[in-house]
Amino acid sequence: MYQKPAHPLRLKEWLILQINSGKYPGLCWEDEQKTKFRIPWKHASKQDYSEEEDAALFKAWALYKGKFREGSSKADPSVWKTRLRCALNKSPDFQEVPESCQDPAEPYKIYRLVSELQEDDIYREPSISPVKEGYPNFWLHIRLYYNGKLVNEVTTQTAEGCRIATQSSFQWNHGQFSPILLEEIPFPSVQEVTGILTPRIHPIFKKLLQHLDKGVLLWVAPEGVYIKRQCQVRVYWSSPSAPHQDQPNKLEREKTCKVLDTEQFMSELDMYMTHNGPEPQYQIHLCFGEEYPEPSGNHSKLITAHVEPVFARELLEKTKMKLRGKSAS
């Protein structure tokens, strides 16, 4: 029976062990410096597809994470593959090399190992969080706005996180053989919001939505809320954890960024409760295609998103109830 080690490995450490083991055909280093590696990525629809060989690495990851058990779980190679792909996309340790599936007979992906950026905390890899057990949960409350008007509102409930993107891109990215593990939150099409947008700006919105096909990934970890921009469109953000509060903060493409720090929020919550400090803020604002915030104070933007981690909202509400109870007694 498969046994997990006493001290679980990060994906980066686990993958390096698998590459060096030589157990998986086609899984290998691309360069002598061992900064890039190749993963076979054959589609299950191919006639020469072999689950035993072509899904071996994906199955190993599912076993390691406890998502699959021999003899008691249904074998589903497409789920295993999607889980590893989601883990690679969300990890700050990896960056996919574009156009790396060139061989139609034996398709593969190439990933580059990304070194940690010590100069900027918001791009550092997640570490162990001091938050009490039970927090944070992984739900996110997300509201999408067109020209300041609400067009979509969702509370995500998946541990893998979510992706905000144009709806037409979902099937293309996942394919008919790949079930969706990330919760998909669509930007409504222009046709769906004709009553909100004036005909004059329809062409602008259509063009902007076309370039939001890969969107952004959002997820909650014990250390905070993370985002990864995958779309071509520039994305700007603001939150209490942003490095700049009075000028735009740009998300770099394919780079994981912490947009809310749990430890900072918990510290501010403690000050609020015990020392009558200011109410802690936890809201995250995203703006697509336009700089935000602007020094001019212009808040009229084409497409924005308002994100709230549910754990922070609930903790603040419970703290307020305790304070009200103290004042009433």
GUVEXTI-370523 format. One record per residue: residue in three letters; x, y, z of N, C-alpha, C in turn. Coordinates in steps of 0.02 Angstrom, whole numbers, plus 50000, padded with zeros to 5 digits. Example, Ala and Ser with C-alpha at 12.3 -4.5 7.8 and 13.67 -1.06 7.14 Angstrom:
BEGIN
ALA506604971650390506154977550390506604983550390;SER506424988850354506844994750357506455000250394;
This chain:
BEGIN
MET500424994050000500005000050000500445006250000;TYR500225011449964500615017649959500605021350025;GLN501175023350050501235027050113501515034050100;LYS501175039150125501435045950119501995046850169;PRO502505050750152503045052050200502805056050259;ALA503185055550315502985059150376502975066650365;HIS503435069150324503455076250309503315077150234;PRO502705079050216502515079650146502965084350107;LEU503115082450046503535086450003503115091549965;ARG503405097249950503095101949904503115098949834;LEU502685101549790502655098949722503345099249688;LYS503705104849699504355105649668504835100049689;GLU504865098749754505305093449780505095086649754;TRP504445085449754504175078949732504335077749658;LEU504235082849617504355082149545505095080949529;ILE505525084449564506245083549552506455076349568;LEU506165073549621506305066549638506075061849582;GLN505485063349554505215058949501505645059449437;ILE505855065649421506275066549361506935062649369;ASN507245063349427507895060149439507835052549446;SER507235050149461507155042949471507205038949407;GLY507025042149350507035038649286506485033549278;LYS505985033649322505455028549319504935029949265;TYR504895036249243504355038149197504635039849129;PRO504485035949078504745037149010504545044148986;GLY505025047848961504895054448933504945060048983;LEU504925058549048504995063649100505735064749111;CYS505995070549090506715071549092506895078949094;TRP507525080349111507775087149110507905089249038;GLU507795095649024507905098448957508595101448949;ASP508925103049004509575106249000510035103549054;GLU510685104449044511185101949092511125105449160;GLN510905111649160510845115349223510235113249264;LYS509805109049234509205106549267508745112249289;THR508645116849242508175122349255507515121349219;LYS507495116849170506895115349132506805107849126;PHE506185105649125506045098449119505445097249073;ARG505405091249047504895089248999504425084149031;ILE503765085149022503265080449044502865077948984;PRO502845071348971502425068748917501695070648930;TRP501345072648877500665075348885500205072548830;LYS500195066048824499795062848772499055062848790;HIS498635064348741497915064548751497625057448753;ALA497135056448796496835049848805496465047448742;SER496315052048696495945050148635496395046948582;LYS497055047348590497515044548541497485036948542;GLN497545033948483497485026648478498035022948516;ASP498625025748518499185022348552499245024348625;TYR498715027548652498735029648722498735023548768;SER499185023548817499235018248866499165021248936;GLU498635019448972498535022249039499115020349085;GLU499355014349079499895012049123500525016149115;GLU500665018149052501275021849039501155029449036;ASP500655031548997500555038748985500245042349044;ALA499905038849089499595042049147499955040449212;ALA500545037249206500895034949267501085040649314;LEU501355046049287501565051649329500955054949361;PHE500425056049323499825059249348499515054949404;LYS499525048449394499265043749444499685044149508;ALA500345044549500500785044849558500645050949600;TRP500515056649567500365062749604499705062049641;ALA499205059049609498555057949641498635053349702;LEU499045048249696499175043749753499525047449809;TYR500015051449791500405055149841499965060049880;LYS499505063349845499075068249877498465065049911;GLY498395058449905497835055049936497185055849899;LYS497215057849835496615058849794496405052449758;PHE496825047349763496665040949731496965035349773;ARG496585029849780496825024049817496705017749776;GLU497215013849768497165007649730496645003149761;GLY496195000649719495694995849742495074998749771;SER495095005149794494505008149825494255014349789;SER494655016949743494455022849704494405021049630;LYS493965024449595493895023349523494475026649487;ALA494795022849443495355025549404495095030549353;ASP495355036549352495145041649305495745045749284;PRO496105043549232496725046949211496625054349194;SER496045056149167495945063149149495915067549211;VAL495625064949266495605068649329496305069349357;TRP496695063949356497395064249380497785069549342;LYS497705069549277498085074149235497895081349251;THR497245082549259497005089349273497255091749341;ARG497275087249390497515089049456498235091449454;LEU498665087749418499365089749414499435096249375;ARG499055097049321499085103249282498875109249325;CYS498345108449365498115113849409498655115549461;ALA498965110249488499485111349538500085115049509;LEU500275113249448500825116649414500655123949399;ASN500035125149377499835131949360499805136449422;LYS499605133649478499535137649539500185138649577;SER500665134149565501295134549603501735140249579;PRO502035144049626502505149249606503185146449584;ASP503275139849590503915136849573504005135149500;PHE503455135449461503485133249392503205138449344;GLN503465138449284503215142549230503225138549166;GLU502635137849135502605133849074502945137549016;VAL503345133948978503675136748920503175136648862;PRO502995142348833502495142548779502695138148719;GLU502175135848685502275131848624502725125848637;SER502575122148691503015116548707502715109748692;CYS502175109648654501865103248634501905102448558;GLN502495103048531502575103348459502515096648424;ASP502715091148457502715084648425502025081548427;PRO501675081048370500985078348371500965071048389;ALA501495067348374501505060148390501615058948464;GLU502075062648494502225061848565502205068748599;PRO501625071548609501565078348638501845078648709;TYR502095084448726502385085448793502325092848811;LYS502425094248875502475101048900503155102048931;ILE503415108148926504045109848958503915115249010;TYR504175114049070504105118849124504795121149147;ARG504825127449167505445130349192505385131149268;LEU505915129349304505925130449376506045137849389;VAL505635140849431505695147949446505995148649515;SER506535152349520506845153549586506445158649624;GLU506485158249690506105162849733506385169949727;LEU505935174849728506145181849722506175184849792;GLN506775185349819506855187449888506715194849899;GLU506745198749844506695206049854505985208449864;ASP505495204149853504815206649858504375201349891;ASP504135202649951503765197649989503135195249954;ILE502805199549915502165197549886502255192249833;TYR502875191149809502985185949760503315179749789;ARG503425179749854503755173949885503285168049888;GLU503595162249893503205156049896502845155549963;PRO502235152749964501865152050027502255148050078;SER502215149950141502535146350195502005144150246;ILE502225141250301501755138950352501425144950385;SER500735144550395500365150150423500235149250497;PRO500255154850537500115154350608499375154450626;VAL498935154450575498225155150587497955149050624;LYS497485150150669497195144650707496885139550660;GLU496875133250684496595127850643495875129250626;GLY495685128050564495005129350542494955135450497;TYR495475139850498495475145750455496145145950419;PRO496195148450358495605150850322495275145250283;ASN494615145550274494305141150226494445143850156;PHE494255140350104494475142050037493935145449995;TRP493385147650026492865150849987493045158149971;LEU492835160249912492935167149890492265169849865;HIS492105175949886491505179249861491735184249807;ILE491495183249746491745187249690491165190649655;ARG491255197149644490755201049606491105204249546;LEU490805203549487491065206549426490645212549407;TYR490975217949386490635224249368490835226449298;TYR490335228649259490465231949195490245239149202;ASN490705243749192490545250949201490235252449269;GLY490475248849320490225250049387489575246649404;LYS489305242749357488665239349369488775231849376;LEU488465228849427488555221749442488275217449386;VAL488695212749360488475208349306488545200949323;ASN488905199349377488965192449398489195192249470;GLU488905187649510489085186949580489105179649598;VAL489675177249625489775170149638490155169349704;THR489975164249743490385162049799490685155349781;THR491335155049772491665148849752491705144049811;GLN491705137449795491705132449848492185126649830;THR492695128049791493175122849772493855124249803;ALA494165118949830494815119749862495345121649811;GLU495245119549747495745121049696495735128349675;GLY495215132049694495175139049675494725140149616;CYS494795145849582494355147549527494745151049472;ARG494425151549415494705155349359494175159949332;ILE494345166349327493895171349297494125172449226;ALA493695170949178493895171449107493265171849064;THR493365173048999492795172948954492525165848948;GLN491875165148944491555158648945491755154248886;SER491875157248829492045153448769492705149848775;SER493115151848823493785148748829493785142548871;PHE493255141248910493275135748958493355128948924;GLN492955127648872492995121148839493665120348803;TRP493915125848774494555125448738495125123748785;ASN495105126548846495655125448893495635118548924;HIS495045115848936494995109548971494905103648925;GLY494525104548871494415099048825493885094348851;GLN493615090248806493055086048825493265080248870;PHE493905078748874494135073348915494395075648983;SER494385082148995494675084849057494125088149099;PRO493905085049154493395088049196493665094349229;ILE493205098849243493395105249272493455104649348;LEU494055105849375494155105849447494155113049473;LEU494455117549435494405124549452493685126849440;GLU493425130949486492765133649474492825139349423;GLU492425138949370492465143749316491965149449327;ILE492205155549326491775161349334491815165449269;PRO491285165549230491325168749165491205176249167;PHE491575179849124491395186649108490795186349062;PRO490235189549079489655189349034489825192348966;SER489535189448913489635192148846489255198648839;VAL489415202448787489075208748774488335207548763;GLN488165201948730487465200448716487065199248780;GLU487395196848832487055195448895486915201648936;VAL487245207048921487175213148962486995219148919;THR486595217948868486415223448822486065229148857;GLY485705227548911485345232848946485795237048990;ILE486405234749002486875238349046487355242649007;LEU487585239948949488085243548910487755247348853;THR488005253348840487755257148783488055254448719;PRO487685254548663487945251848600488605254948579;ARG488735260948600489345264448580489975260848604;ILE489935257648663490535254448691490545246948681;HIS490045244248643490045236948629490695234548597;PRO490945238048545491565235648514492155235348561;ILE492205240248607492755240348655492715234348701;PHE492115232848725492035227148770492175220548735;LYS491945219848673492065213648636492805212348627;LYS493175217548611493895216848600494245215048666;LEU494035218248719494345216948785494195209748807;LEU493585207448798493395200648818493765195448777;GLN493905196848714494285192148673494975190648702;HIS495275195748732495945194948759495955192748833;LEU495355191348859495295188748927495155181248926;ASP495335177948870495155170948861495465166348914;LYS496085167648935496405163448986496305166149056;GLY496085172249062495885175049126496415175149180;VAL496165174849243496605174749302496395168949347;LEU496875165949381496745160849431496745164149500;LEU496285162049544496245164549612496145158649659;TRP496505158749716496405153449765496615155749834;VAL496375152149885496525153649954496995148249981;ALA497525150350015497985145950050498015148350122;PRO498305144350168498345146650238498695153350245;GLU499165154850199499535161050205499165167050177;GLY498635165950139498265171650111497925169950046;VAL497765175150007497435174449943497955175649888;TYR497955171249838498445171549784498095172349716;ILE498455175349670498185176349603498745175049552;LYS498535172649494499015171649439498685173949374;ARG498985178849343498705181449280498955177149222;GLN498475174649182498645170749123498425174049058;CYS498025179249062497765182549002498255187648974;GLN498135189748912498545194848880498405201848909;VAL497785202848930497585209448955497955211049020;ARG498175217249026498495219449088497975219549144;VAL498185217449203497735217249262498075221049319;TYR497695225449349497945229449406497535227649468;TRP497845228249526497505226149587497655230849645;SER497205230649693497305234349755497015230249812;SER497325230849870497115227449931497525230249988;PRO497355228450051497775230850106498495228450102;SER498615222950065499295220250059499675222849999;ALA499365227149959499695229649899500285234049917;PRO500825233649877501415237749892501295245149884;HIS500825247049838500665254049827499915255149839;GLN499755259949881499055261349896498785267249855;ASP499245271349827499035277349790499245277249718;GLN499465271549693499645270849623499535263749600;PRO499505262449535499325255849510499825250449530;ASN499555244449545499945238449557499785233549501;LYS500275232049459500165227849401500335220549416;LEU499905216049393500055208949398500495206849339;GLU501055203749353501475201249300501185194649274;ARG501235193649209500935187649179501305181349201;GLU500915176149217501175169549237501605169849300;LYS501475174649342501845175149405501355175149463;THR501445170649511501005170249568501125176149615;CYS500575179249636500625185249678500145184549737;LYS500395185949796499965186049856499625192849860;VAL498965192749855498585199049855498255200449922;LEU498275195649968498055196950036498445192450083;ASP498745195450134499155191750181498765190150243;THR498695183650259498295181550316498585184050382;GLU499245183550389499565185650451499445193150464;GLN499485197050411499355204250418498645205550439;PHE498175201950408497465202850425497335200950498;MET497615195250519497505192850588497805197750639;SER498375200650622498685205550667498245211750673;GLU497985214150617497545220050618496885218450653;LEU496655212150646496035210150680496145210150756;ASP496725207850777496885207750849496925214950877;MET497245219450838497285226450860496585229650864;TYR496155227850818495465230450816495085228150878;MET495195221850898494815218950954495095221051022;THR495755221251028496055222251095496285229351108;HIS496415233251055496675239951066496275245351030;ASN495655243551012495215248450979495525251250915;GLY495885247050878496205249150817495695249850760;PRO495915252150701495445252850644495195246050621;GLU494615246050592494325239850567494755237050511;PRO494975230750516495405227850464495045227150397;GLN495405228550344495125227950277495385221450245;TYR494975218450203495165212050172494945211650099;GLN494635216850073494375216750005494935217449954;ILE494865213949899495355214149844494985216749782;HIS495285221749749494975224549689495425223149629;LEU495125220749575495485219449513495195223749458;CYS495625226249414495405230249357495745227649295;PHE495345226149244495595222949184495665227849126;GLY496275228749103496395232849044496505240249056;GLU496405242549117496495249649134496865250249200;GLU497275255349206497645256449268497175257949326;TYR497335255049383496915255949442497335254749505;PRO497275258849557496915265249557497315270649523;GLU496965275749500497295281349466497375287249514;PRO497925290749509498015296749551497465301849542;SER497165301849482496635306749467495995305249505;GLY495955299049531495345297149568494785294849523;ASN494925293549460494415291149414494255283849429;HIS493635282549452493445275749470492985272549418;SER492855275849363492425273149311492835268649265;LYS492775262049274493175257249237492725252349199;LEU492985249849143492585245349101492435238749136;ILE492955235249159492865228749191493255228449256;THR492905227249311493235226549376492945220449413;ALA493315218149462493095212649504493225214449577;HIS492755212649619492805213749691492835206849724;VAL493385205349759493495198749787493545199149863;GLU493165194849897493195194549970493325187349992;PRO493865185950029493945179350059493435178450115;VAL493045173150111492495172250158492745171450230;PHE493325168250238493585167250306493705173950341;ALA493965178950304494105185550333493455189050352;ARG492965188650308492325191850322491995188850384;GLU492025182150389491705178750446492075180250512;LEU492735180350509493115182050570492975189050594;LEU492915193750547492775200650567492075201150596;GLU491585197750567490905197950593490865194950663;LYS491225189450674491235186350741491565190950792;THR492095194450770492425199150815491955204950833;LYS491585207450784491115212850797490575210650846;MET490345204450839489825201850885490095201550956;LYS490725199350963491035199051030491095205951060;LEU491295210851019491365217651044490685220551064;ARG490175219051024489495221551042489265218351107;GLY489435211851116489235208451177489585211451238;LYS490225213351230490585216351286490305223151305;SER490135227151253489875233851266489185233751297;ALA488805228351282488125227851308488125225351380;SER488655221851400488665218951468488925223951520;
